[in-house]
Structure formats: structure tokens, C-alpha cells
């Protein structure tokens, strides 16, 4: 006998197209025979916690200028933000929307493009999105935690990473490296703020 196992698998016809609006369990009250006890792993991984804010809340928190950049993918004018000419430093740059540390100060470099530029990001903090606006194909970079628009990344960087994160200064905040959080009181060093690099004054 040939085992013609025909009706072995009869998948329950749950193929009700893709566009099944997941209603918030409000109308399913009539049929109690079948309980949908399937743990649906539809975890929306593109919906971070910090996104649970209304437009007004974001607007109130950020102000109109930062709101336009972070929440509406705007772009500030080149050379308009002081960060663009800021040299590498010990501090770090954090998302102006949620405070996540995105770039180390050591990754900063002064780019002639007129926007704050970095040659790498803190791993896992950046989301990369293809951006086809303005007739170009660019890679938009967003904060993973709050989905805030930061800028774009290009592969024409001058350092060994070859990358140039071109970031709106309004989308990031600079945080000085806190001396007391890092080093315990082991060595009594006088924290003398001396200029590390003798650069020619502009
Ligand atoms: Zn953020």
C-alpha cells in the first residue's frame, strides 16, 4: 500500500488576508466556544516605549525647532548649529528626544558639510532607513529608542570607518563626561581642566 497521506494536514483556514485589523478585543463576545488562546508573537519591534507620546507631548518637550527635526524628519540649515565645528572630546552626544547615548565624543569630526559629523555610532542605538526623497537614495538614521530622526549616514567619511554620520545638531545634546561617575576615589588627582591639545586659535 502506498501511504497516500492526503488529508494529514488541513491547516485551519486562517488565511484571512493580510489586512486583519487587530481590534482590541471589544466585539468578540458572542462565540465562546473557540477561545483564541494562541499567544501571537506579534511584538511590534518598531514601536519602542518612548514613542508612546502624543504630538502635543513631543512638541511641548522638544519645542518647535527640535520637533521639526526629530519628529518630522526636518533638516536644519548647514553651519547653523554650533556642534558642526565641535572637535572630538571626552563627552558624548545623546538623543535630544529620549536621552539615549548615540555617539561618543571621540567619534566626532569636523566636516565641511556644515553639520555635526561622526564616524561611528554607539552600537545598537541607530536605526537605518532607506530614504528616497528628493530624488536621492540615502540612508536615514533614526534613534532606535524613540524613533527620532537624526540625519543620514554616508560612506564618504574621512576616517578608517569610511562613514560619515551627518546629524542635525538640534537632534542631539552634548553631555560632558562626568568625572565622579567614572573614577572611584582611589587616586587623589586634582582635576585640573587643562586644554589637552594646543590648537591654533581660529
Ligand atoms: Zn531617541
Boltz pocket constraint, residues with backbone or C-beta under 6 A from the ligand:
constraints:
  - pocket:
      binder: B
      contacts: [[A, 95], [A, 96], [A, 97], [A, 98], [A, 99], [A, 100], [A, 143], [A, 144], [A, 145], [A, 146], [A, 147], [A, 148]]
      max_distance: 6.0
